[in-house]
Every structure is written in structure tokens, then in C-alpha cells.
Amino acid sequence: MTTLLLSHPACLDHDTGDLHPECADRLTAITRILEHEDFFYLSRDEAPRATEEQLRLGHSAAHVARVLGAIPAEGWHEFDSDTVASPGSGEAALRSVGAVIAAIDEVLGGRSRNAFCAVRPPGHHAGRETVEGFCLFSNAAIGALYARKVHGLERVAVVDFDVHHGNGTQDVLWNEPGTFYASTHQQDAYPYTGTMAETGPEGGCVVVNVPLPAGTGSDDFRWAYSDLILPKLRDFRPELVIVSAGFDGHAADPMAHLRLQVADFDWVTRQLLDVAAECCQRRLVSVLEGGYDTRALAACVASHVRALMDA
Ligand SMILES: [Zn+2]
């Protein structure tokens, strides 16, 4: 069994306008680096389109209709000053959710060991009824609910190492039993949520937030996982681990102020793979979130995917 790479050319057609940090060049840089011979043994496939029924696992029917109905025939629609849609955005968003769904089908079906979804728009700021932070639909959270409700898993974990708190994922999963959401993120940065006091409701999602002060580097990042997140993840005994893989915690990233290095993303990936090996026959699905310095992003994704292939 190999690692599966899912993407789709439509993800390049989500046009956010000039000078927007969440741009198609990000995905082009990732695609280029994954063409290196180191990645020859990746299994590669095009992401299918998610159905509206699948979107409704994480969003209300009215919200899904509102978002898809706002996609412009030409020009741009601004959901807010950060989050814009172009004519290609609807297809890109459906392929992004569809990638996660297909990855889960392949990994749970035993046809791939694990998977990485190289897609955009990202998803972890999209809430049950909200579009924000460059995100249209809640890719990872929909995946968790798909694994729970369609595949019948009892416990699904989402672990989010993007430098921003995944307020959308947390919102979608909040009242959902059998789910776990853990996040490391920069404290007092967008979206200004994700305190340690947010632990999830009785009978709902188990939430573990670890905000890290600006300037945090490798040692404290690794401590947050070793001492706070991984023990709780092991206690939860996930049957599938979904990773919200954002690489904007890298020191070179222009959007935030953590000081992580490529080796930290390799390390955290291998830690999560170890938990997946202990708890759930190594079943892990990773989906791209942020990462805005294209050189650092490509290097981080390469190390992340290499770790997945070594599992
Ligand atoms: Zn981010």
C-alpha cells in the first residue's frame, strides 16, 4: 500500500485576485516539488466533486445553497475582505471537499495506507453557517463527519497544526459526539479563538487548544504535542486521524510569527503517524490548509509527504 496524493486542476482556478496570499502559486509550487523522483511511488488521483449531500454533513442546506449561489459568473464575489470567490471557486471548493471524502474512502477501504489532499481553497475557518478566512467549506470537519456517519466509525480525530486556530472545524464539530479536535496556533492572532478554556461540551467534541505566543520555536511547539496534545489523542483512541496540515507556522511565513522549521513539520507528522499506528492501523488523511511563503510551503509539504510515505 502506498500514500495517495489527491488534487485537481480546478483548484488552480479559484482566483482570489492580485496580491492575495492564498493564491494558485501555492499549489503550483507544491505540485512542482512533488514531481521530484523522491515521490515516484506516490499513487496519484484526481479529486472527485463532493455532492451537496456531503457538504450538508458539515453545513446547513441553506448555507450550502447560499455559498454556491454566491459564486459569480464573472468577476469576484467578496464574502468578506479576505474571502473572495471567482467563477472557478465553486468547482475548486467542491473538489477540495471531494478530495478529503475520496481519501477517506481509499484509506478506510484499505486501498491506500494514508493520503495527502493538495487542494485549495482551504477549509478550517469555514464554520457551520459561516464563510471566512479564505475558506468556503469546512473540508476536514466534513471529512470527520463523513467517516463517522457514512463509514460508521465511532471516534474520529482532527489534529490541526496550521498557525491559525481552526475555528470553523471546531464550530462544525462542537456538538458532535465521537469527534476530537486539537490545535496548536499562534495566540492573539486571527481568528482570535482557540483558548485552552474551550474544551468542548459534555457529550460533544473533545477539544484541545494550545495557543502559542508569537516567537514560539521548535522546542515549545514539540512540547505542546508531546505533553498536551498527543496524550489526549491517545486517550481518545481514534479510528482515523485527519490532519489539517497548514504550514504557515514556518519562520519564513509572512502571515504569522512562529519560528518553526521544516524539521518540525516532519517531526509532528511522524508523531501523528505513530499514534495512527498504535490506534487505527495507521489510517491517516491529511489536507492542506495554510502556508503562504511558497518556497517554505513546498519544502514543508515535501517533508510531510515523505513522512507519510515512510509510514
Ligand atoms: Zn493558517
py3Dmol code that shows the C-alpha trace and the ligand (Angstrom):
import py3Dmol

protein = """\
ATOM      1  CA  MET A   1       0.000   0.000   0.000  1.00  0.00           C
ATOM      2  CA  THR A   2       1.194   3.456  -0.838  1.00  0.00           C
ATOM      3  CA  THR A   3       0.489   7.062   0.034  1.00  0.00           C
ATOM      4  CA  LEU A   4      -2.225   8.622  -2.122  1.00  0.00           C
ATOM      5  CA  LEU A   5      -1.913  12.173  -3.432  1.00  0.00           C
ATOM      6  CA  LEU A   6      -5.230  13.747  -4.368  1.00  0.00           C
ATOM      7  CA  SER A   7      -5.596  17.051  -6.176  1.00  0.00           C
ATOM      8  CA  HIS A   8      -7.457  18.582  -9.112  1.00  0.00           C
ATOM      9  CA  PRO A   9      -6.585  21.211 -11.752  1.00  0.00           C
ATOM     10  CA  ALA A  10      -9.805  23.058 -10.836  1.00  0.00           C
ATOM     11  CA  CYS A  11      -8.133  24.037  -7.546  1.00  0.00           C
ATOM     12  CA  LEU A  12      -5.910  26.372  -9.608  1.00  0.00           C
ATOM     13  CA  ASP A  13      -8.988  28.172 -10.978  1.00  0.00           C
ATOM     14  CA  HIS A  14     -10.071  29.559  -7.581  1.00  0.00           C
ATOM     15  CA  ASP A  15      -8.847  33.086  -8.399  1.00  0.00           C
ATOM     16  CA  THR A  16      -8.543  35.302  -5.335  1.00  0.00           C
ATOM     17  CA  GLY A  17      -7.283  38.350  -7.253  1.00  0.00           C
ATOM     18  CA  ASP A  18      -3.898  40.084  -7.420  1.00  0.00           C
ATOM     19  CA  LEU A  19      -1.688  40.053  -4.317  1.00  0.00           C
ATOM     20  CA  HIS A  20      -3.901  37.701  -2.321  1.00  0.00           C
ATOM     21  CA  PRO A  21      -1.690  35.405  -0.192  1.00  0.00           C
ATOM     22  CA  GLU A  22      -3.956  32.388  -0.755  1.00  0.00           C
ATOM     23  CA  CYS A  23      -3.163  32.092  -4.466  1.00  0.00           C
ATOM     24  CA  ALA A  24      -2.793  29.384  -7.101  1.00  0.00           C
ATOM     25  CA  ASP A  25       1.023  29.737  -6.990  1.00  0.00           C
ATOM     26  CA  ARG A  26       0.919  27.874  -3.666  1.00  0.00           C
ATOM     27  CA  LEU A  27      -0.488  24.776  -5.308  1.00  0.00           C
ATOM     28  CA  THR A  28       1.790  25.126  -8.334  1.00  0.00           C
ATOM     29  CA  ALA A  29       4.830  25.123  -6.010  1.00  0.00           C
ATOM     30  CA  ILE A  30       3.555  22.002  -4.243  1.00  0.00           C
ATOM     31  CA  THR A  31       2.798  20.192  -7.500  1.00  0.00           C
ATOM     32  CA  ARG A  32       6.257  21.022  -8.829  1.00  0.00           C
ATOM     33  CA  ILE A  33       8.132  19.714  -5.791  1.00  0.00           C
ATOM     34  CA  LEU A  34       6.064  16.524  -5.697  1.00  0.00           C
ATOM     35  CA  GLU A  35       7.189  15.808  -9.273  1.00  0.00           C
ATOM     36  CA  HIS A  36      10.693  15.072  -7.862  1.00  0.00           C
ATOM     37  CA  GLU A  37      11.826  11.447  -8.197  1.00  0.00           C
ATOM     38  CA  ASP A  38      11.583  11.024  -4.400  1.00  0.00           C
ATOM     39  CA  PHE A  39       7.830  10.949  -4.916  1.00  0.00           C
ATOM     40  CA  PHE A  40       7.801   8.438  -7.783  1.00  0.00           C
ATOM     41  CA  TYR A  41       5.970   5.863  -5.660  1.00  0.00           C
ATOM     42  CA  LEU A  42       3.118   8.152  -4.691  1.00  0.00           C
ATOM     43  CA  SER A  43      -0.197   6.978  -6.023  1.00  0.00           C
ATOM     44  CA  ARG A  44      -1.884   9.974  -7.675  1.00  0.00           C
ATOM     45  CA  ASP A  45      -5.501  10.648  -8.472  1.00  0.00           C
ATOM     46  CA  GLU A  46      -7.829  13.492  -9.363  1.00  0.00           C
ATOM     47  CA  ALA A  47     -10.247  14.508  -6.644  1.00  0.00           C
ATOM     48  CA  PRO A  48     -13.908  13.841  -7.395  1.00  0.00           C
ATOM     49  CA  ARG A  49     -16.536  16.528  -6.844  1.00  0.00           C
ATOM     50  CA  ALA A  50     -18.249  16.422  -3.442  1.00  0.00           C
ATOM     51  CA  THR A  51     -22.031  16.137  -3.536  1.00  0.00           C
ATOM     52  CA  GLU A  52     -24.290  18.689  -1.856  1.00  0.00           C
ATOM     53  CA  GLU A  53     -25.419  15.912   0.472  1.00  0.00           C
ATOM     54  CA  GLN A  54     -21.799  15.523   1.604  1.00  0.00           C
ATOM     55  CA  LEU A  55     -21.465  19.293   2.147  1.00  0.00           C
ATOM     56  CA  ARG A  56     -24.593  19.129   4.324  1.00  0.00           C
ATOM     57  CA  LEU A  57     -22.767  16.830   6.750  1.00  0.00           C
ATOM     58  CA  GLY A  58     -20.982  19.970   7.982  1.00  0.00           C
ATOM     59  CA  HIS A  59     -23.199  22.862   6.897  1.00  0.00           C
ATOM     60  CA  SER A  60     -26.913  23.606   6.787  1.00  0.00           C
ATOM     61  CA  ALA A  61     -28.704  23.150   3.450  1.00  0.00           C
ATOM     62  CA  ALA A  62     -29.450  26.886   3.400  1.00  0.00           C
ATOM     63  CA  HIS A  63     -25.792  27.752   3.937  1.00  0.00           C
ATOM     64  CA  VAL A  64     -24.612  25.402   1.180  1.00  0.00           C
ATOM     65  CA  ALA A  65     -27.132  26.975  -1.206  1.00  0.00           C
ATOM     66  CA  ARG A  66     -26.051  30.473  -0.134  1.00  0.00           C
ATOM     67  CA  VAL A  67     -22.346  29.793  -0.744  1.00  0.00           C
ATOM     68  CA  LEU A  68     -22.793  28.031  -4.088  1.00  0.00           C
ATOM     69  CA  GLY A  69     -25.344  30.662  -5.153  1.00  0.00           C
ATOM     70  CA  ALA A  70     -22.844  33.451  -4.463  1.00  0.00           C
ATOM     71  CA  ILE A  71     -20.222  32.130  -6.904  1.00  0.00           C
ATOM     72  CA  PRO A  72     -20.091  34.826  -9.600  1.00  0.00           C
ATOM     73  CA  ALA A  73     -20.444  34.181 -13.347  1.00  0.00           C
ATOM     74  CA  GLU A  74     -17.698  36.780 -13.866  1.00  0.00           C
ATOM     75  CA  GLY A  75     -15.527  38.994 -11.690  1.00  0.00           C
ATOM     76  CA  TRP A  76     -15.446  38.367  -7.948  1.00  0.00           C
ATOM     77  CA  HIS A  77     -17.819  37.995  -5.030  1.00  0.00           C
ATOM     78  CA  GLU A  78     -16.468  39.172  -1.663  1.00  0.00           C
ATOM     79  CA  PHE A  79     -17.813  37.113   1.244  1.00  0.00           C
ATOM     80  CA  ASP A  80     -15.620  39.424   3.338  1.00  0.00           C
ATOM     81  CA  SER A  81     -12.493  41.461   2.624  1.00  0.00           C
ATOM     82  CA  ASP A  82     -10.280  38.332   2.934  1.00  0.00           C
ATOM     83  CA  THR A  83     -12.518  35.709   1.409  1.00  0.00           C
ATOM     84  CA  VAL A  84     -13.385  36.073  -2.237  1.00  0.00           C
ATOM     85  CA  ALA A  85     -14.831  33.818  -4.901  1.00  0.00           C
ATOM     86  CA  SER A  86     -14.244  33.857  -8.654  1.00  0.00           C
ATOM     87  CA  PRO A  87     -16.151  31.865 -11.302  1.00  0.00           C
ATOM     88  CA  GLY A  88     -13.847  28.875 -10.692  1.00  0.00           C
ATOM     89  CA  SER A  89     -14.225  28.874  -6.920  1.00  0.00           C
ATOM     90  CA  GLY A  90     -17.313  26.663  -6.677  1.00  0.00           C
ATOM     91  CA  GLU A  91     -15.709  23.824  -8.618  1.00  0.00           C
ATOM     92  CA  ALA A  92     -12.454  24.223  -6.637  1.00  0.00           C
ATOM     93  CA  ALA A  93     -14.325  24.103  -3.330  1.00  0.00           C
ATOM     94  CA  LEU A  94     -16.282  21.001  -4.370  1.00  0.00           C
ATOM     95  CA  ARG A  95     -13.066  19.260  -5.462  1.00  0.00           C
ATOM     96  CA  SER A  96     -11.390  20.200  -2.151  1.00  0.00           C
ATOM     97  CA  VAL A  97     -14.116  18.580  -0.072  1.00  0.00           C
ATOM     98  CA  GLY A  98     -14.290  15.733  -2.602  1.00  0.00           C
ATOM     99  CA  ALA A  99     -10.565  15.053  -2.172  1.00  0.00           C
ATOM    100  CA  VAL A 100     -10.994  14.529   1.569  1.00  0.00           C
ATOM    101  CA  ILE A 101     -14.028  12.276   1.036  1.00  0.00           C
ATOM    102  CA  ALA A 102     -12.212  10.177  -1.584  1.00  0.00           C
ATOM    103  CA  ALA A 103      -9.091   9.974   0.592  1.00  0.00           C
ATOM    104  CA  ILE A 104     -11.189   8.648   3.476  1.00  0.00           C
ATOM    105  CA  ASP A 105     -12.853   6.076   1.211  1.00  0.00           C
ATOM    106  CA  GLU A 106      -9.463   4.877  -0.039  1.00  0.00           C
ATOM    107  CA  VAL A 107      -7.776   4.731   3.369  1.00  0.00           C
ATOM    108  CA  LEU A 108     -10.722   3.130   5.186  1.00  0.00           C
ATOM    109  CA  GLY A 109     -11.168   0.740   2.251  1.00  0.00           C
ATOM    110  CA  GLY A 110      -7.578  -0.433   2.756  1.00  0.00           C
ATOM    111  CA  ARG A 111      -6.516   0.599  -0.752  1.00  0.00           C
ATOM    112  CA  SER A 112      -4.086   3.326   0.401  1.00  0.00           C
ATOM    113  CA  ARG A 113      -2.033   3.476   3.577  1.00  0.00           C
ATOM    114  CA  ASN A 114      -2.588   7.204   4.037  1.00  0.00           C
ATOM    115  CA  ALA A 115      -3.305  10.241   1.868  1.00  0.00           C
ATOM    116  CA  PHE A 116      -2.468  13.894   1.300  1.00  0.00           C
ATOM    117  CA  CYS A 117      -5.008  16.239  -0.302  1.00  0.00           C
ATOM    118  CA  ALA A 118      -3.220  19.083  -2.126  1.00  0.00           C
ATOM    119  CA  VAL A 119      -6.241  21.326  -2.558  1.00  0.00           C
ATOM    120  CA  ARG A 120      -7.476  24.877  -2.207  1.00  0.00           C
ATOM    121  CA  PRO A 121      -9.476  26.751  -1.015  1.00  0.00           C
ATOM    122  CA  PRO A 122      -8.528  25.639   2.497  1.00  0.00           C
ATOM    123  CA  GLY A 123     -11.295  24.824   4.966  1.00  0.00           C
ATOM    124  CA  HIS A 124     -10.577  25.129   8.672  1.00  0.00           C
ATOM    125  CA  HIS A 125     -12.041  28.642   9.153  1.00  0.00           C
ATOM    126  CA  ALA A 126     -15.350  27.763   7.453  1.00  0.00           C
ATOM    127  CA  GLY A 127     -17.986  27.230  10.155  1.00  0.00           C
ATOM    128  CA  ARG A 128     -21.342  25.506  10.044  1.00  0.00           C
ATOM    129  CA  GLU A 129     -23.016  28.729   8.836  1.00  0.00           C
ATOM    130  CA  THR A 130     -20.035  30.934   8.009  1.00  0.00           C
ATOM    131  CA  VAL A 131     -17.514  31.633   5.249  1.00  0.00           C
ATOM    132  CA  GLU A 132     -14.300  33.322   6.373  1.00  0.00           C
ATOM    133  CA  GLY A 133     -10.503  33.291   6.443  1.00  0.00           C
ATOM    134  CA  PHE A 134     -10.024  32.222   2.785  1.00  0.00           C
ATOM    135  CA  CYS A 135     -12.223  29.140   3.459  1.00  0.00           C
ATOM    136  CA  LEU A 136     -15.533  28.251   1.770  1.00  0.00           C
ATOM    137  CA  PHE A 137     -16.416  24.790   3.114  1.00  0.00           C
ATOM    138  CA  SER A 138     -15.057  23.001   6.177  1.00  0.00           C
ATOM    139  CA  ASN A 139     -13.028  20.318   4.362  1.00  0.00           C
ATOM    140  CA  ALA A 140     -11.552  18.470   7.361  1.00  0.00           C
ATOM    141  CA  ALA A 141     -14.665  18.638   9.553  1.00  0.00           C
ATOM    142  CA  ILE A 142     -16.895  17.358   6.743  1.00  0.00           C
ATOM    143  CA  GLY A 143     -14.405  14.507   6.350  1.00  0.00           C
ATOM    144  CA  ALA A 144     -14.613  13.666  10.053  1.00  0.00           C
ATOM    145  CA  LEU A 145     -18.414  13.602   9.934  1.00  0.00           C
ATOM    146  CA  TYR A 146     -18.365  11.561   6.706  1.00  0.00           C
ATOM    147  CA  ALA A 147     -16.135   8.956   8.402  1.00  0.00           C
ATOM    148  CA  ARG A 148     -18.472   8.922  11.414  1.00  0.00           C
ATOM    149  CA  LYS A 149     -21.841   8.925   9.675  1.00  0.00           C
ATOM    150  CA  VAL A 150     -21.211   7.150   6.369  1.00  0.00           C
ATOM    151  CA  HIS A 151     -18.414   4.736   7.327  1.00  0.00           C
ATOM    152  CA  GLY A 152     -19.786   4.280  10.854  1.00  0.00           C
ATOM    153  CA  LEU A 153     -16.568   4.984  12.759  1.00  0.00           C
ATOM    154  CA  GLU A 154     -17.116   5.718  16.448  1.00  0.00           C
ATOM    155  CA  ARG A 155     -14.153   8.036  17.039  1.00  0.00           C
ATOM    156  CA  VAL A 156     -12.518  10.398  14.521  1.00  0.00           C
ATOM    157  CA  ALA A 157      -9.816  12.930  15.399  1.00  0.00           C
ATOM    158  CA  VAL A 158      -8.791  16.114  13.584  1.00  0.00           C
ATOM    159  CA  VAL A 159      -5.364  17.497  14.504  1.00  0.00           C
ATOM    160  CA  ASP A 160      -4.596  20.989  13.160  1.00  0.00           C
ATOM    161  CA  PHE A 161      -1.035  22.368  13.155  1.00  0.00           C
ATOM    162  CA  ASP A 162      -1.825  25.397  10.974  1.00  0.00           C
ATOM    163  CA  VAL A 163      -0.607  28.579  12.689  1.00  0.00           C
ATOM    164  CA  HIS A 164      -4.193  29.833  12.917  1.00  0.00           C
ATOM    165  CA  HIS A 165      -6.887  28.300  15.100  1.00  0.00           C
ATOM    166  CA  GLY A 166      -9.330  26.202  13.085  1.00  0.00           C
ATOM    167  CA  ASN A 167     -12.387  27.980  14.416  1.00  0.00           C
ATOM    168  CA  GLY A 168     -14.516  26.605  11.582  1.00  0.00           C
ATOM    169  CA  THR A 169     -13.571  22.978  12.220  1.00  0.00           C
ATOM    170  CA  GLN A 170     -14.181  23.483  15.945  1.00  0.00           C
ATOM    171  CA  ASP A 171     -17.567  25.094  15.234  1.00  0.00           C
ATOM    172  CA  VAL A 172     -18.732  22.311  12.896  1.00  0.00           C
ATOM    173  CA  LEU A 173     -17.628  19.518  15.267  1.00  0.00           C
ATOM    174  CA  TRP A 174     -18.509  21.217  18.598  1.00  0.00           C
ATOM    175  CA  ASN A 175     -21.698  19.268  19.373  1.00  0.00           C
ATOM    176  CA  GLU A 176     -20.689  16.097  17.548  1.00  0.00           C
ATOM    177  CA  PRO A 177     -20.095  13.052  19.745  1.00  0.00           C
ATOM    178  CA  GLY A 178     -17.221  10.765  18.764  1.00  0.00           C
ATOM    179  CA  THR A 179     -15.081  13.636  17.498  1.00  0.00           C
ATOM    180  CA  PHE A 180     -11.816  15.154  18.741  1.00  0.00           C
ATOM    181  CA  TYR A 181     -10.262  18.436  17.657  1.00  0.00           C
ATOM    182  CA  ALA A 182      -6.771  19.560  18.690  1.00  0.00           C
ATOM    183  CA  SER A 183      -4.982  22.688  17.508  1.00  0.00           C
ATOM    184  CA  THR A 184      -1.682  24.447  18.039  1.00  0.00           C
ATOM    185  CA  HIS A 185      -1.838  28.041  16.832  1.00  0.00           C
ATOM    186  CA  GLN A 186      -0.416  31.494  17.423  1.00  0.00           C
ATOM    187  CA  GLN A 187      -2.035  33.205  20.405  1.00  0.00           C
ATOM    188  CA  ASP A 188      -3.743  36.578  19.859  1.00  0.00           C
ATOM    189  CA  ALA A 189      -3.721  36.162  16.090  1.00  0.00           C
ATOM    190  CA  TYR A 190      -6.568  35.687  13.610  1.00  0.00           C
ATOM    191  CA  PRO A 191      -9.247  34.347  14.243  1.00  0.00           C
ATOM    192  CA  TYR A 192      -8.750  35.253  17.959  1.00  0.00           C
ATOM    193  CA  THR A 193     -10.325  31.996  19.187  1.00  0.00           C
ATOM    194  CA  GLY A 194      -8.878  28.744  20.498  1.00  0.00           C
ATOM    195  CA  THR A 195      -8.183  29.334  24.175  1.00  0.00           C
ATOM    196  CA  MET A 196      -7.353  26.416  26.461  1.00  0.00           C
ATOM    197  CA  ALA A 197     -10.712  27.020  28.187  1.00  0.00           C
ATOM    198  CA  GLU A 198     -12.527  25.839  25.043  1.00  0.00           C
ATOM    199  CA  THR A 199     -12.613  22.118  25.823  1.00  0.00           C
ATOM    200  CA  GLY A 200     -15.874  21.123  24.125  1.00  0.00           C
ATOM    201  CA  PRO A 201     -19.315  20.403  25.579  1.00  0.00           C
ATOM    202  CA  GLU A 202     -20.283  17.342  27.617  1.00  0.00           C
ATOM    203  CA  GLY A 203     -21.073  14.572  25.149  1.00  0.00           C
ATOM    204  CA  GLY A 204     -19.738  16.555  22.168  1.00  0.00           C
ATOM    205  CA  CYS A 205     -16.357  17.137  20.589  1.00  0.00           C
ATOM    206  CA  VAL A 206     -13.251  16.721  22.772  1.00  0.00           C
ATOM    207  CA  VAL A 207     -11.379  19.989  22.118  1.00  0.00           C
ATOM    208  CA  VAL A 208      -7.705  20.564  22.989  1.00  0.00           C
ATOM    209  CA  ASN A 209      -6.441  24.036  22.122  1.00  0.00           C
ATOM    210  CA  VAL A 210      -2.824  25.026  22.714  1.00  0.00           C
ATOM    211  CA  PRO A 211      -2.210  28.690  21.866  1.00  0.00           C
ATOM    212  CA  LEU A 212       1.482  29.517  21.449  1.00  0.00           C
ATOM    213  CA  PRO A 213       2.914  33.038  21.902  1.00  0.00           C
ATOM    214  CA  ALA A 214       4.354  34.832  18.874  1.00  0.00           C
ATOM    215  CA  GLY A 215       8.013  33.859  18.506  1.00  0.00           C
ATOM    216  CA  THR A 216       7.488  30.263  19.669  1.00  0.00           C
ATOM    217  CA  GLY A 217      10.036  27.926  18.089  1.00  0.00           C
ATOM    218  CA  SER A 218      10.685  24.214  17.766  1.00  0.00           C
ATOM    219  CA  ASP A 219      11.095  23.265  21.436  1.00  0.00           C
ATOM    220  CA  ASP A 220       7.823  24.669  22.727  1.00  0.00           C
ATOM    221  CA  PHE A 221       5.911  23.536  19.643  1.00  0.00           C
ATOM    222  CA  ARG A 222       7.140  19.973  20.192  1.00  0.00           C
ATOM    223  CA  TRP A 223       6.399  20.226  23.906  1.00  0.00           C
ATOM    224  CA  ALA A 224       2.796  21.223  23.113  1.00  0.00           C
ATOM    225  CA  TYR A 225       2.366  17.988  21.179  1.00  0.00           C
ATOM    226  CA  SER A 226       4.374  15.676  23.446  1.00  0.00           C
ATOM    227  CA  ASP A 227       2.895  16.879  26.730  1.00  0.00           C
ATOM    228  CA  LEU A 228      -0.557  18.224  25.887  1.00  0.00           C
ATOM    229  CA  ILE A 229      -2.000  17.002  22.605  1.00  0.00           C
ATOM    230  CA  LEU A 230      -0.615  13.519  21.925  1.00  0.00           C
ATOM    231  CA  PRO A 231      -1.530  12.049  25.353  1.00  0.00           C
ATOM    232  CA  LYS A 232      -5.137  13.239  24.923  1.00  0.00           C
ATOM    233  CA  LEU A 233      -5.211  11.972  21.346  1.00  0.00           C
ATOM    234  CA  ARG A 234      -4.017   8.544  22.551  1.00  0.00           C
ATOM    235  CA  ASP A 235      -6.668   8.557  25.311  1.00  0.00           C
ATOM    236  CA  PHE A 236      -9.326   9.258  22.669  1.00  0.00           C
ATOM    237  CA  ARG A 237      -8.210   6.153  20.670  1.00  0.00           C
ATOM    238  CA  PRO A 238      -9.109   7.495  17.210  1.00  0.00           C
ATOM    239  CA  GLU A 239     -10.191   5.095  14.483  1.00  0.00           C
ATOM    240  CA  LEU A 240      -8.998   7.639  11.889  1.00  0.00           C
ATOM    241  CA  VAL A 241      -6.687  10.658  12.191  1.00  0.00           C
ATOM    242  CA  ILE A 242      -7.386  13.622   9.910  1.00  0.00           C
ATOM    243  CA  VAL A 243      -4.646  16.259   9.769  1.00  0.00           C
ATOM    244  CA  SER A 244      -5.334  19.906   8.980  1.00  0.00           C
ATOM    245  CA  ALA A 245      -1.887  20.479   7.531  1.00  0.00           C
ATOM    246  CA  GLY A 246      -1.139  24.190   7.474  1.00  0.00           C
ATOM    247  CA  PHE A 247       2.493  25.183   7.091  1.00  0.00           C
ATOM    248  CA  ASP A 248       2.196  28.895   7.943  1.00  0.00           C
ATOM    249  CA  GLY A 249       3.932  28.318  11.289  1.00  0.00           C
ATOM    250  CA  HIS A 250       7.213  28.188   9.346  1.00  0.00           C
ATOM    251  CA  ALA A 251       9.609  31.003  10.322  1.00  0.00           C
ATOM    252  CA  ALA A 252       9.602  32.386   6.759  1.00  0.00           C
ATOM    253  CA  ASP A 253       5.822  32.700   6.543  1.00  0.00           C
ATOM    254  CA  PRO A 254       4.578  36.271   6.082  1.00  0.00           C
ATOM    255  CA  MET A 255       1.184  35.696   7.743  1.00  0.00           C
ATOM    256  CA  ALA A 256       2.243  34.821  11.310  1.00  0.00           C
ATOM    257  CA  HIS A 257       5.089  34.862  13.793  1.00  0.00           C
ATOM    258  CA  LEU A 258       6.014  31.373  14.910  1.00  0.00           C
ATOM    259  CA  ARG A 259       9.568  30.213  14.236  1.00  0.00           C
ATOM    260  CA  LEU A 260       9.094  26.620  13.097  1.00  0.00           C
ATOM    261  CA  GLN A 261      11.422  24.867  10.674  1.00  0.00           C
ATOM    262  CA  VAL A 262      10.839  22.169   8.057  1.00  0.00           C
ATOM    263  CA  ALA A 263      12.096  19.554  10.548  1.00  0.00           C
ATOM    264  CA  ASP A 264       9.261  20.441  12.947  1.00  0.00           C
ATOM    265  CA  PHE A 265       6.625  19.564  10.361  1.00  0.00           C
ATOM    266  CA  ASP A 266       8.440  16.300   9.654  1.00  0.00           C
ATOM    267  CA  TRP A 267       8.534  15.617  13.408  1.00  0.00           C
ATOM    268  CA  VAL A 268       4.859  16.359  14.088  1.00  0.00           C
ATOM    269  CA  THR A 269       3.796  14.284  11.066  1.00  0.00           C
ATOM    270  CA  ARG A 270       5.773  11.288  12.355  1.00  0.00           C
ATOM    271  CA  GLN A 271       4.301  11.719  15.847  1.00  0.00           C
ATOM    272  CA  LEU A 272       0.772  11.651  14.431  1.00  0.00           C
ATOM    273  CA  LEU A 273       1.650   8.626  12.285  1.00  0.00           C
ATOM    274  CA  ASP A 274       2.884   6.862  15.443  1.00  0.00           C
ATOM    275  CA  VAL A 275      -0.480   7.444  17.126  1.00  0.00           C
ATOM    276  CA  ALA A 276      -2.287   6.244  13.997  1.00  0.00           C
ATOM    277  CA  ALA A 277      -0.114   3.096  14.005  1.00  0.00           C
ATOM    278  CA  GLU A 278      -0.955   2.431  17.661  1.00  0.00           C
ATOM    279  CA  CYS A 279      -4.675   3.205  17.457  1.00  0.00           C
ATOM    280  CA  CYS A 280      -6.047   2.695  13.960  1.00  0.00           C
ATOM    281  CA  GLN A 281      -3.952   0.550  11.620  1.00  0.00           C
ATOM    282  CA  ARG A 282      -2.020   3.683  10.512  1.00  0.00           C
ATOM    283  CA  ARG A 283      -5.128   5.263   8.956  1.00  0.00           C
ATOM    284  CA  LEU A 284      -4.389   8.951   8.406  1.00  0.00           C
ATOM    285  CA  VAL A 285      -5.729  11.509   5.914  1.00  0.00           C
ATOM    286  CA  SER A 286      -4.047  14.903   5.625  1.00  0.00           C
ATOM    287  CA  VAL A 287      -5.476  18.003   3.947  1.00  0.00           C
ATOM    288  CA  LEU A 288      -3.670  21.224   3.060  1.00  0.00           C
ATOM    289  CA  GLU A 289      -4.678  24.353   4.960  1.00  0.00           C
ATOM    290  CA  GLY A 290      -2.377  27.447   5.012  1.00  0.00           C
ATOM    291  CA  GLY A 291       1.241  28.215   4.148  1.00  0.00           C
ATOM    292  CA  TYR A 292       1.992  31.438   2.273  1.00  0.00           C
ATOM    293  CA  ASP A 293       5.734  31.530   1.592  1.00  0.00           C
ATOM    294  CA  THR A 294       5.730  29.331  -1.481  1.00  0.00           C
ATOM    295  CA  ARG A 295       9.342  28.127  -1.057  1.00  0.00           C
ATOM    296  CA  ALA A 296       8.874  27.213   2.605  1.00  0.00           C
ATOM    297  CA  LEU A 297       5.459  25.731   1.823  1.00  0.00           C
ATOM    298  CA  ALA A 298       6.854  23.440  -0.880  1.00  0.00           C
ATOM    299  CA  ALA A 299       9.732  22.295   1.369  1.00  0.00           C
ATOM    300  CA  CYS A 300       7.342  21.629   4.280  1.00  0.00           C
ATOM    301  CA  VAL A 301       4.875  19.705   2.110  1.00  0.00           C
ATOM    302  CA  ALA A 302       7.735  17.625   0.697  1.00  0.00           C
ATOM    303  CA  SER A 303       8.874  16.654   4.204  1.00  0.00           C
ATOM    304  CA  HIS A 304       5.277  15.970   5.290  1.00  0.00           C
ATOM    305  CA  VAL A 305       4.603  13.710   2.304  1.00  0.00           C
ATOM    306  CA  ARG A 306       7.972  11.943   2.700  1.00  0.00           C
ATOM    307  CA  ALA A 307       6.996  11.119   6.280  1.00  0.00           C
ATOM    308  CA  LEU A 308       3.630   9.790   5.085  1.00  0.00           C
ATOM    309  CA  MET A 309       5.411   7.589   2.537  1.00  0.00           C
ATOM    310  CA  ASP A 310       7.752   6.245   5.256  1.00  0.00           C
ATOM    311  CA  ALA A 311       4.850   5.179   7.499  1.00  0.00           C
TER     312      ALA A 311
END
"""
ligand_1 = """\
1
ZN
Zn -3.275 29.497 8.670
"""
view = py3Dmol.view(width=600, height=400)
view.addModel(protein, "pdb")
view.setStyle({"model": 0}, {"cartoon": {"style": "trace"}})
view.addModel(ligand_1, "xyz")
view.setStyle({"model": 1}, {"stick": {}})
view.zoomTo()
view.show()
